[in-house]
Amino acid sequence: MATEDRTVTRDDRLPVGRFGRILVLVAFVSASFIVAANAVLSGTLLAIAVVVVGSIAMVTAMVGFLISVASYVDE
């Protein structure tokens, strides 16, 4: 069984730019919604809204990670 010695070059690194932009966008939108919800909602409804926004943000970040990895694998 032959093995290849592969050196890591600058082009082989993971592209973190796309993933970073997605994370910044998700964080900004989530924070904006939570601040707006805090001004309008209160009590249990606010807690539910924060959990829902956090869950959606986590799923969006996971999808962004998968998109970043897929673009890395395609190259």
C-alpha positions as CSV (number, residue, x, y, z in Angstrom):
1,M,0.0,0.0,0.0
2,A,1.5,3.2,-1.1
3,T,1.1,6.4,0.9
4,E,1.6,9.9,-0.3
5,D,3.4,12.5,1.7
6,R,1.4,15.6,1.3
7,T,2.8,18.9,2.5
8,V,0.4,21.5,3.7
9,T,0.6,24.7,1.6
10,R,-1.1,28.0,2.0
11,D,-3.9,26.8,-0.4
12,D,-4.6,23.7,1.7
13,R,-5.9,25.6,4.8
14,L,-9.6,25.7,5.6
15,P,-11.2,28.9,4.4
16,V,-12.3,30.5,7.6
17,G,-13.4,33.8,5.9
18,R,-16.8,32.5,4.7
19,F,-17.6,30.8,8.0
20,G,-16.5,33.9,9.9
21,R,-18.8,36.2,7.9
22,I,-21.7,33.8,8.4
23,L,-21.0,33.7,12.2
24,V,-20.8,37.5,12.4
25,L,-24.1,37.9,10.5
26,V,-25.9,35.3,12.6
27,A,-24.6,36.9,15.8
28,F,-25.7,40.4,14.7
29,V,-29.2,39.3,13.6
30,S,-29.7,37.2,16.7
31,A,-28.6,40.1,19.0
32,S,-30.8,42.5,17.2
33,F,-33.8,40.3,17.6
34,I,-33.2,39.6,21.2
35,V,-32.8,43.3,22.0
36,A,-36.0,44.0,20.2
37,A,-37.8,41.1,21.9
38,N,-36.6,42.4,25.3
39,A,-38.2,45.7,24.6
40,V,-41.5,44.2,23.6
41,L,-41.9,40.9,25.5
42,S,-41.5,40.0,29.1
43,G,-41.5,37.0,31.5
44,T,-41.9,33.5,30.1
45,L,-42.6,34.7,26.5
46,L,-39.2,36.5,26.5
47,A,-37.5,33.4,27.7
48,I,-39.2,31.3,25.0
49,A,-38.2,33.8,22.3
50,V,-34.5,33.8,23.4
51,V,-34.4,30.0,23.3
52,V,-36.0,29.9,19.9
53,V,-33.6,32.6,18.5
54,G,-30.7,30.7,20.0
55,S,-31.8,27.4,18.5
56,I,-32.2,29.0,15.1
57,A,-28.8,30.7,15.4
58,M,-27.2,27.3,16.2
59,V,-28.7,25.6,13.3
60,T,-27.7,28.4,11.0
61,A,-24.1,28.3,12.2
62,M,-24.0,24.5,11.7
63,V,-25.3,25.0,8.1
64,G,-22.7,27.7,7.6
65,F,-20.0,25.4,8.8
66,L,-21.2,22.6,6.4
67,I,-21.2,25.1,3.5
68,S,-17.7,26.2,4.3
69,V,-16.4,22.6,4.5
70,A,-18.2,21.7,1.3
71,S,-16.6,24.6,-0.5
72,Y,-13.2,23.5,0.8
73,V,-13.8,19.9,-0.3
74,D,-14.9,21.0,-3.8
75,E,-11.6,22.8,-4.4
